[in-house]
Amino acid sequence: MSTMTFKGYTARVEIDGRDNILVGHVLGVRDVVGFHAADVAGLRVAFEEAVTDYLETCTKIGKPPEKPASGKLMLRVAPEIHNAALIAAKASGQSLNQWAANALEQAAHA
């Protein structure tokens, strides 16, 4: 999967072989923010315009724009995994939050 990032928003980019265009969709917001272009340079411009338009539209209608991520994450895992993570965190001298944030960062950038 290819992605683009602008003003903290990330979009997934796909090829539409039927119409021979590149298509993108902003990830992490419930509102549908999509864009398309015939080439990569045009897609970058269309993406930036789509995000800018989304932010301006939210301002015009008095709605706060959704943030792709708040920084708060709640997970439900098996008690055995929770316990193993707690032990690993304590063994490394970190809080569970610090340990989990490091593990998620490593996994996301792998």
Summary of the structure (lengths in Angstrom):
residues: 110
radius of gyration: 18.8
end to end distance: 13.9
largest distance: 54.4
contacts: 251
relative contact order: 0.11
helix: 44%
strand: 21%
